[in-house]
């Protein structure tokens, strides 16, 4: 029996094993097990070539998506995919909660004006590039936004393509700077502080554009807890222009409430962290707070639930409980929820391009060209934006270029932002493959360019070994005792 007949037999076994019943709870276990197995295997492989593990999770999801190619398959059904999507929703909440806890506001304050200027231009320029590209391809390139709900202005879709490009991830940059002995240099500290602030602005922008577009109200049912809707109806402001003012006031009130209430929660968790260090009740309380705050953000204040999760993480950051909470949350998230989230993104991407499980999507030539231009806009936008901000803050040209290149890297936040746009029907689901391309390209070229820009310069961080040269090898030090 050759290898092809063996694969066919394996597929037939899976198909027959899953064909007994489509809507039993245990049916989710097979695709879930395959997702976790393949996601972990490929994340380990990606780590070997210095690529973010989220790429491995996506590859694992794509391989599981091959099940769609089996005629009459009953594994990836509507029932099982709904279950996977529910787990994925928890995963994205935990990703943003952990990102919030990892935000060091003290470092932003220490950098002061520099981090604000660098971040502002590092957000504005890629946002503008992405928006203009989407607008031109929509109006002149025949890229019709058929995915938009009725009554939603397509300009918000154009803007959201730009919002996706504001995301950044400096994990690869930090690792590279640490290797080069530059993490604690002026460039390193400014870059990390700017990246932290970048995440905050990007997550807030995401909520603002989704709320202003009206796509939420056009696709969801009425919600008795929604303060925006209640105030708009009470003042008869619907369609008058004042409804936008009310929306912005309600959204601003969320951050005001978060700040005031957050002080109390911050002190409570700081006290609990000192009284019950390393006790599992604290991570449980923290997750409860995260889920409740995420729910209130979207249900009451028209703020995206993932923004609520990020704010919840910010509130717990720098408490005595935070290191243990972050460790436990990371364990829970990465065991199941985070791999499932990225795999679900890949599954939807696989299904959208044709399967027996639903309508297929054909990607147009104009969208392919747009996707490539969009990737280029994302790369150049960060370099030009953050680099110009650095020059304004009186960094030397070479240091400004280093900061711009360092801000170029993307990872999980890019996928989260893009998928939120897809789920909100603001962007085409075929943008997901291009987000993966942006992650891969930026992950490979960022460390290479940084090493080129620092070539020949000794490290600045104390305790970092100097690069080996023929001169240092000429008379190697003799260890003590020999």
N, C-alpha and C positions, 0 to 999 in steps of 0.2 A: 504494500500500500504506500503510494507516494505521499509527499507532504501536503499536496493540495487536497487529496481525498481525505487526509487526516483532519485538516482544518474544516472541511465541509462536514465531516462527521461530528466534530466538536460543536459546530454551529447548530447542526440538527439536534444534537443532544440538548443544548441550551434551549432551543425552540420547543422541543417536546416537553422538557422539564417545566417550562413556563406556560405551557398551553392549557393546563388543567383548569386554571381560574385566573382571571385578569384583575379582579378587584378585591383580593384578599390581602390583608396587611402584610403578610410575609413576602408578598411579591416584590416589595421594594428592596428586600435584603440582597437579592442577586445583583442588580445593577449597582447598589450601594457598595457591596463587597468588591466588585470589579473596579469601581471608581477609586476606592481607597487604595487598592493594591497597585493599580497602574499609576495613579497619581504619585504615590510615594516612590515607586521604582524610578519613574522618569524625573522626579524632582531631585533624587540623588544623582542621577546621570547629569542633569543640568548643573548641579553644584560642582561637578568635576571639571566643567568647562567655564566656570565662573559666570553662569547665567542665573538670574533670579529663579528660585524654586517655583514661583507661580507659573513660569513657562512650562515646567514639568507637569504641574497640575492641569494646565490647559491641554497639553499633549495627551495626558491620560484620559481626559474627557473626550477628546477627538477619537481616540481609539475605541472607547466604549460606544461612541456614536456610530461606529461601523456596524453595530447591531442593526441599525436602521436599514442596512443594505440587505438583510436577510428577508426574503419574501415571506409575508405573513407572520413576522415576528410578533410575539406577545410579551416581550420583556420590557421594552421602553414604551409603555402605554401611557395614556393620559393620566391614569390613576397613579402609576409609579412616578411619572414626571412631576405630578403635583406634589407628591411627598418629597421628592428631591428638591424641588423649588422652595418648599417650606424650610427645609434644613439650610438651603442656600441663603435664605433671607436672614436667618440667625447668624450665618457665617459673615455676611457683610456688615451686620451690626457689630459683631465682635472685632472685626478688622478695624473699624473706625473707633471703637471704644479703646482698643489697645493703642492706636495712633494718638488719641487724645492724651492717654496716660504718659506716652513717651514724649510729649511736648514740654519742653523746658522753658517756661516763660521768663525765668531769671536770665537765661542766656540771651533772649531777645532784648530784655531791658539793658543788659550789659553792653550789647552792641548799639542799642539806641537808634539814632537816626539812620545809620548806615544800613541796618537790616531792613528798615522800613522802605528806604529809597530803592535798594536792590530788589526787594520783593515786589514792590509796586510795579516797577518797570518789567520785572521778570514775569508778572502776571498780565499786565496790560498789553505788552507787545505780542506774545503768542495768542492771547485772546483776540486781539485785532487781526492778526494774520489768519487765524482759523475762521473767524467770522467773515472776513472779506473773501476768502477763498470759497467758502460755502455759498455766500451771496452771489458771487460772480458765476459759479458753476450752476447755480439754480436759475439765475435770470438769463444768462448768456449760453450756458453749456447744456441746457435741456435736462438738468437733474431734477426731475419732478418729485416733490415730497409727498408721495401718495400715502405715506404712513401717518401723516398728521390727522388728528381728529377734526371734524368739521368745526369751523369757526375759530380755529387757532391760527394766529398770524405766523406765516412761515419765517419771518425775521427772527422769531425766538428760536427756531430750529437752527438758523445760521449762527446765532450767538452761542447756542449750546455747543456746537462743534468747536467753537473757540474756547468755551469753558473747559472742555475735556483737556485741551492742551495746556491749561494752567497747572495741572497736576505735576508734581515732581516727586522724586524719591532719591535721596542721596545715600542710601545704604551702600551702594557700590562705590560712590565717590568717597564716602567716609573710610571704607576699607582701603581704597587706593591711597588716600592722603595719609592714613595711618602707616601704611607700608613705606611710604616715601618720607615719613617723619615730618609731615606738614599739618597734621590734624589740629594741633594747638597753635599754629601760626596765625597771623592776622587774617590771612586768606581763609584758612580752615574754619576759624571761629565765626567769621562773617558769613561764610557759605552755609554753615549748619544753622545759624540763627535765621538767615533768610529763608532757608528751606522749611523750617518750622512754621514761620509766619505765612509762607506760601500755602501750606496745607490748610491753615485756618481760613485764609481768604478764599481759596478754591472751594472748600466745602460750603462756606456761606454763599458764594456766588451760585453754586449748584441749586441751593434752595430758593434763592431769589428768582432765578430765571424760570424754574419750574412753576413757582407760585404766580409770577407775573404773566406767564404765558396763558394761564387759565386752563392748561391741559389737564390738571388734576380735577377741577370741577366738571370738566366736560367728559371725563371717563369714569368718575367715581360717583357713587350715590350720595345722597345728602347725609350729613353728619351733624347730629344735634350738639356735639361738643365743639364744633368749629366756631371759634370766636369771630373770625373774619366774616363768615357768612351771616352770623347772627347780627353783627354790627352793621353790615351792609344792608341787610333787610330792614333793620330797625330805623336806619336813617334814610332809607329809600335811595341809596347811592348807587345801585346797580346800573352800570352803563353810563354813568354821569362823569366819570373821571375821578370822582372822589373815592371810588372803590379801590383804586390803586393806592391812594394815600392811606386809606384804612388798612389795606393789606400790609403796607410797609410799617405802619405804626404797630400793628399786631406782631409782626415779625421782630421788630425792635424790642417790643415788650418781652418777648421770649428771652432775649439775651439779658435784659434788665432783671427779669425774674431769676434767670440762671445765676447771675452774678450775686444777687442778694441771698437767695436760698442756698446757692453754692457755698457761700462762706460758712454757713451752719453745717452743711454736709461735709465740707472739707475738715472742719474742726472735729466733727463726730468721728470720721474715719481716722483722723490723726490720733484721737484718743483711743479708739479701738485697736489701732495698730500697736500702741504702746502697752495697752492693758492685756491684749490677747495676741501676742505676736505669733505668726505662723499657725493660726487656728482657722480651720476651713469655714467657720461661720462668716468670716470677713469677706472672702471671695464670693460667697453666696449672697451676702447683703449687697455687695458691689454689683453683681450681675442683676439682682433685682432692681437696684437703682438705675442701672443702664437701660434695662428694658422698659421700665416705667417712664423714664425721661424721654426715651425715643418715641414711645407711644404718645405722650403728651405733646411732644414737639409737632408731630404730624396731625394728630387728631384735633388739637386745640389751636395751634399757632401757625398753621400752614408752612411749617418748617419740615424739610425732609427728615425722615426718621434717622437716617445715617448721620445727619448733622446733629440731631439730638444725642446720638451715641457718642459722637466726637466731643460734644460739650460735656457730657457726663464724664468722659475720660479726663478732660481738662480739669474738672472740679476735683477729681481724686489725685491728680498729678502732684508730686512733691509732698505727699503725706507720708507718715511713717508706715502706713499700710500699703502704699502703692507698689513697692518692689515685690512683695509677696502676692498681692492681687494680680499684678501684671504677669508674674510667673505662672500662676494657676490659670488665669484667663488664657494665656498663650497656649498652655497645655491642652485645655479643653477645646479651644478653637482649632488648633492644628491637628488634633486627633481625628476630627471628623468634619466640623462645620466649614472651615476655610477651604480644604481640598474639595469638598462637595460644591461650594460656591463657584470656584473657578472651573471645575469640571462641568457644572451646569451651564456656565457661559459657553463653553466649547460645544456642549451637546446642542444648545440652541443654534449655535453657529453652523454646526454640521447639518442639523435638520432643515435650516432655512435655505440651504443650497440644494435641496432635493432629497426626499426620502419618502418611504411609504407611509410615514406617520403624519403627513400634513402637506399643505401646499408648499411648492418649491419657490425659491426666489432666484431669479437670474440677475446677476450683477451686470449693469450696463458698462459700456466702454467709458462713458463720461464719468461714472462713479469710480472706476478703477483709476483713471487719470487724477480725479479729485483726491482719492485716497493717497496716492503717491505725493501729490502737492501738499496735502494735509500733513503727512509725515515730515516732509521737508520744512513746512511752516512750524511744526512743533520743535524740531531741532534748532533751526535758526532763530526762532522766536525767543528761546531761553538764552541763547548765546548773546544775541543783540540786546535783549531787554535787560537781563541781569548784568551783562558786561557794561552797558551804558550807565546803569545805575551805579556800578562800581567806579566808573570814571568820574561821575558827578561827585562821588564821595572821596575823590582824590586818591584813588588807588592808581598805581602805575599801570600802564597799558597791558603789560604781560600778566600782572596779577588780576586785572579786570577780565582778561580773556580766560584765565584759569577759573574764576568764579562763574563766568558764563558757561563754560564747558561743564563745570561741576554740577550746575543746576539743570543740565540737559537730560540727565538720567531719569528714566521712568520705570515704574513697577506696578504694584498692586493698586494704588490709588487711581491710576489711569483707567484700569479695567473697571474698578468700582464706579467711577464717575460715568464712563461710557455706558455701562450696563444700566445704571440708573436712568440715563437718557433714553435708552432703548425701552425699558420698562414703562417709562412715562410717555412713550410715543412721541418724543421730541426729536430723535435721530433715527436714521435707518439702521436696522440690525446688522447690515453688511459692513458697518464701520468697525465691528469687532475684530475681523482679521487684520485690519490696518493698525488697530491699537496694539495687537500682538507684534506686528512688524516694527512699530515704534519702540516698543520695549526691547526687542531683540537688538535692533540697530544701536539704540542709545546705550544699552548694556555693554555692547562690545566696544564701541568707539570711545566712550567716555574715559575708561581707565587708560586706553592707549594714548589718547590725546593729552591727558594729564601727565603721563610719564614723559611724553615728548616735551611738554612745556616746562617740566622740571629737570630735564636731562642736564647732567653736569653740575647741578647745584647741591651742596651738602644739606642734610636734614637740619631743621630748626628745632624740632621737639627734643627735649632732653631725654637721654636714655635710649635713643634710636641709634642702632649701629650704622656707622658710615658705610656707603657703598664700597664694595671690594674693588680695588684697582691693582694694577701690577706693582705699584709702589708699596701698597700696604701688604702685599703678599711677599715682598722681597725679604723682609725680616719679620716673620710671624712671631707674636709674643709666645714666650715659653710658660706653660702653666706652672703654678707654684708646686713645689715638692718634686720637680723633675730636674 
